[in-house]
Amino acid sequence: MKTSLSLTADQLEQFKTHLFPSDGQEAVAIALCGRRVGDDTHRLLVREIVPVPYEYCSQRAPDRVTWSTEILVPFLQKAAKDNLGILKIHGHPEEFPQHSIVDDEADRRLFPSIYGWMDDDYPHASAIMLPSGRIVGRTVSPKGEFEPLSAVKVVGDELHFWYAEDSNEDLPEFAIKVEELPNRLHPNCVYLAGEGAYLWYVAMLCPCGFRATLYLSLMPEGRPRWHLTEHNDGTITLHPSVWRTKDCRSHFFLRQGLVQWCK
C-alpha cells in the first residue's frame, strides 16, 4: 500500500520554525494526522502539531536528537480514540537528505510502542526536514520495517510535491530540447535550450522542492559554465556540481538523470 503525507504551507512553516532553531542543533516534533484510506493508498493529513520542547531533549547535536517520549502519552491516547496517525519529524540542519543509522535505531525503538496503543495496523510515519523545507518521509511498520512515503504534498499559495525516489508516478521525458522554455517547467524534466545542435543553457527547477528556476550556462565563454553529457537512455550528466549560494543553498550533482546530494 502506498502512503502519502499532506500538510498546509502554514504547517510547513510551523515545523521549520521549531526544527531549525538558531543554535544549529537537531530538534523534533510530533503531529497527529487524519487518515484517508483507499483500496491501495493511504493518506496522512497533518491536523495538530506538537513541538517537543528543547528542554525535553537529553541530547541535541547537529546529527542526532534524544528526547523523552513521555510527552507522547496524552497524544497517543487521543490518536487511539480518534483513529489518528502519528508523524514524528525532526530536522537535519546539515542538509543530509536521508534517514541516518541513528534515525533507524530510534524509529525501531519508538514505533512498536506507538502501534501498541492502537487497535489497528494502519501506518504511522517518520520524516526528516531539510533547511530548504523539503520533507523526506517513510512509514515504519510494527516490526520496524521502513517504506518510503510515495509523496509529500504541501498546499498553499503554491503547491509543492516531493516524491520518493522509487515512486512509480508517471513522469514525462526527462531531458527535452527546446528553443524557448515553456511558461511552467515540470519538476521532473531538464530543459536543454538551444537551436539545432547548438545548446545555450540547461534550465530546471531546483530539486529542493521550492521550484526556483536554475539556469546553467553551456556557452564556452560563460562563467560559470557546465559541461553536458547526453546518454542513450535520454538522461544527462552535468559537470561540475550545482551549488546555490543563496536561498535554499542546495548543492548537488546531476549524474545520468539522478540528483546526488552533496553532504
C-alpha positions as MATLAB code, in Angstrom:
seq = 'MKTSLSLTADQLEQFKTHLFPSDGQEAVAIALCGRRVGDDTHRLLVREIVPVPYEYCSQRAPDRVTWSTEILVPFLQKAAKDNLGILKIHGHPEEFPQHSIVDDEADRRLFPSIYGWMDDDYPHASAIMLPSGRIVGRTVSPKGEFEPLSAVKVVGDELHFWYAEDSNEDLPEFAIKVEELPNRLHPNCVYLAGEGAYLWYVAMLCPCGFRATLYLSLMPEGRPRWHLTEHNDGTITLHPSVWRTKDCRSHFFLRQGLVQWCK';
ca = [
       0.000    0.000    0.000;
       1.304    3.448   -0.919;
       1.226    6.066    1.844;
       1.445    9.818    1.276;
       1.604   12.820    3.592;
      -0.272   16.108    3.118;
       0.079   19.390    5.026;
      -0.501   23.099    4.550;
       2.122   25.740    3.852;
       1.449   27.245    7.304;
       2.078   23.860    8.937;
       5.289   23.527    6.930;
       6.473   26.872    8.319;
       5.475   25.851   11.844;
       7.615   22.730   11.535;
      10.508   24.684   10.056;
      10.475   27.323   12.796;
      10.724   24.713   15.543;
      13.056   22.240   13.832;
      15.730   24.783   12.900;
      16.469   26.961   15.940;
      19.387   29.371   15.837;
      21.720   27.020   17.750;
      22.074   24.697   14.737;
      21.187   21.538   16.700;
      18.574   18.939   15.759;
      15.042   19.250   17.158;
      11.940   17.078   16.938;
       8.163   17.450   16.701;
       5.108   15.192   16.613;
       1.970   15.600   14.537;
      -1.457   13.993   14.822;
      -2.754   13.113   11.367;
      -6.158   12.340    9.943;
      -6.455    9.393    7.594;
      -7.961    8.750    4.183;
      -7.918    5.081    3.352;
      -8.309    3.712   -0.186;
      -8.038    0.241   -1.651;
      -4.312    0.576   -2.333;
      -3.458    4.043   -0.993;
      -3.303    5.611    2.444;
      -3.101    9.342    3.046;
      -1.958   11.049    6.252;
      -3.175   14.643    6.692;
      -1.481   16.748    9.357;
      -4.007   18.102   11.865;
      -2.211   19.064   15.057;
       1.484   19.803   15.553;
       3.171   19.148   18.896;
       6.675   20.667   19.078;
       8.801   18.723   21.550;
      10.267   21.403   23.869;
      14.021   21.684   23.586;
      14.340   21.142   27.346;
      12.706   17.698   26.920;
      15.714   16.627   24.882;
      18.572   14.996   26.779;
      20.844   15.375   23.767;
      20.760   17.775   20.825;
      23.580   17.767   18.286;
      23.880   18.587   14.558;
      23.451   14.884   13.729;
      21.112   13.498   16.414;
      18.442   14.297   18.969;
      17.407   12.242   22.016;
      14.162   13.127   23.780;
      11.759   11.959   26.461;
       8.810   10.157   24.876;
       6.649   10.739   27.976;
       5.276   13.800   26.171;
       3.648   11.381   23.719;
       1.289    9.666   26.157;
      -1.714   12.066   26.027;
      -1.425   12.344   22.243;
      -1.250    8.577   21.819;
      -4.431    8.334   23.887;
      -6.098   10.871   21.595;
      -4.809    9.125   18.461;
      -6.145    5.756   19.651;
      -9.540    7.272   20.492;
      -9.948    9.169   17.201;
      -8.139    6.734   14.873;
      -5.380    9.227   14.042;
      -1.935    8.631   12.647;
       1.325    9.696   14.288;
       4.058   11.552   12.429;
       7.451   12.014   14.049;
       9.576   14.614   12.279;
      12.993   16.040   13.079;
      15.374   18.422   11.354;
      18.629   17.688    9.577;
      20.495   21.016    9.872;
      23.349   19.757    7.696;
      21.027   19.127    4.692;
      21.589   15.343    4.699;
      18.522   14.121    2.723;
      18.282   10.603    4.176;
      17.489    8.972    7.494;
      20.717    8.134    9.282;
      21.631    4.900   11.069;
      20.914    6.734   14.331;
      17.449    7.627   12.969;
      16.832    3.985   12.016;
      17.645    2.750   15.509;
      15.496    5.436   17.155;
      12.479    4.660   14.951;
      12.765    0.930   15.592;
      12.633    1.625   19.326;
       9.784    4.158   19.185;
       7.232    2.881   16.687;
       6.455   -0.575   18.139;
       5.259    1.216   21.277;
       3.120    3.568   19.157;
       1.421    0.596   17.477;
       0.903   -0.929   20.926;
      -1.519    1.892   21.738;
      -3.630    1.381   18.609;
      -6.398   -1.077   17.745;
      -5.366   -1.337   14.079;
      -2.238   -1.652   11.943;
      -2.730    1.470    9.848;
       0.649    3.094    9.115;
       2.452    5.781   11.097;
       5.315    7.813    9.697;
       8.741    9.230   10.443;
      10.148   12.153    8.469;
      13.112   14.475    8.259;
      13.038   18.112    7.216;
      15.922   19.835    5.466;
      16.774   23.538    5.918;
      15.244   24.201    2.482;
      11.884   22.973    3.843;
      11.910   19.752    1.853;
      10.461   16.755    3.721;
      11.627   13.157    3.217;
       9.434   10.582    4.915;
       8.747    6.900    5.404;
       6.314    4.636    7.183;
       7.549    2.388    9.975;
       5.851   -0.980   10.454;
       5.187   -2.636   13.835;
       8.262   -4.802   13.108;
      10.451   -1.783   12.389;
      10.400   -2.124    8.604;
      10.662    1.044    6.510;
       8.773    2.028    3.360;
       9.245    5.448    1.670;
       6.258    7.763    1.537;
       5.105    7.828   -2.080;
       4.680   11.619   -1.911;
       4.726   14.604    0.421;
       2.294   17.323   -0.670;
       2.216   20.913    0.633;
      -0.864   23.009   -0.126;
      -0.752   26.819   -0.027;
      -0.487   29.726   -2.446;
       1.848   27.391   -4.332;
       1.800   23.604   -4.419;
       4.914   21.607   -3.550;
       5.316   17.890   -4.242;
       8.205   15.688   -3.169;
       8.157   12.139   -4.478;
      10.010    9.055   -3.295;
      12.997    8.194   -5.496;
      11.409    4.874   -6.393;
       7.889    6.228   -6.888;
       6.043    4.830   -9.904;
       4.406    8.138  -10.738;
       4.057    8.702  -14.491;
       6.815   11.119  -15.497;
       7.397   12.901  -18.779;
      10.552   12.512  -20.843;
      13.479   13.549  -18.651;
      15.622   15.719  -20.972;
      13.785   17.875  -23.510;
      15.389   20.072  -26.168;
      13.612   23.388  -26.706;
      14.256   26.704  -28.416;
      12.088   28.536  -25.894;
      11.221   27.480  -22.356;
       7.574   26.729  -21.542;
       5.781   29.052  -19.145;
       5.877   26.380  -16.446;
       8.708   23.901  -16.020;
       7.975   20.338  -14.945;
       9.875   19.352  -11.760;
      10.984   16.032  -13.297;
      12.342   17.494  -16.542;
      15.583   19.132  -17.556;
      15.303   21.531  -20.488;
      18.153   21.877  -22.986;
      17.715   25.291  -24.592;
      19.317   25.988  -27.935;
      18.922   25.844  -31.689;
      19.673   22.638  -33.570;
      22.940   21.126  -32.381;
      23.915   24.316  -30.561;
      22.877   24.347  -26.914;
      22.994   27.550  -24.887;
      21.976   26.559  -21.376;
      20.211   23.994  -19.198;
      17.092   25.013  -17.261;
      15.493   23.054  -14.441;
      13.581   23.526  -11.222;
      15.744   23.263   -8.139;
      15.289   19.735   -6.713;
      15.000   21.093   -3.157;
      11.248   21.315   -3.803;
      10.702   25.072   -3.731;
      10.856   25.315   -7.504;
      13.315   28.113   -8.105;
      14.358   28.003  -11.767;
      18.044   27.262  -12.308;
      19.820   28.430  -15.475;
      23.134   26.666  -16.142;
      25.214   28.050  -18.986;
      26.736   25.708  -21.586;
      28.416   28.514  -23.544;
      32.212   28.108  -23.821;
      32.774   31.743  -22.874;
      30.320   31.581  -19.947;
      31.458   31.740  -16.328;
      30.376   29.660  -14.550;
      29.975   27.051  -17.255;
      28.760   23.455  -17.160;
      29.676   20.534  -19.412;
      26.802   18.380  -20.670;
      26.883   14.661  -21.465;
      23.826   13.121  -23.154;
      23.237    9.395  -22.569;
      21.484    6.846  -24.773;
      18.671    6.372  -22.262;
      17.641   10.045  -22.584;
      19.246   11.213  -19.349;
      22.061   13.712  -18.963;
      25.050   14.345  -16.750;
      26.240   17.827  -15.791;
      29.721   18.713  -14.578;
      30.672   20.320  -12.216;
      28.144   20.234   -9.378;
      25.369   22.795   -8.941;
      25.751   24.840   -5.754;
      23.322   27.650   -4.969;
      24.921   30.347   -2.825;
      21.639   31.909   -1.679;
      18.100   30.948   -0.684;
      17.953   27.127   -0.316;
      21.755   26.720   -0.800;
      21.232   23.346   -2.475;
      24.401   21.545   -3.564;
      24.093   18.522   -5.823;
      25.419   16.634   -8.837;
      23.200   15.606  -11.740;
      24.502   12.258  -12.996;
      22.605   10.202  -15.573;
      19.376   11.908  -14.586;
      19.787   11.321  -10.850;
      20.229   14.077   -8.289;
      23.068   13.180   -5.918;
      23.129   15.487   -2.909;
      26.426   16.686   -1.512;
      26.812   16.231    2.233;
];
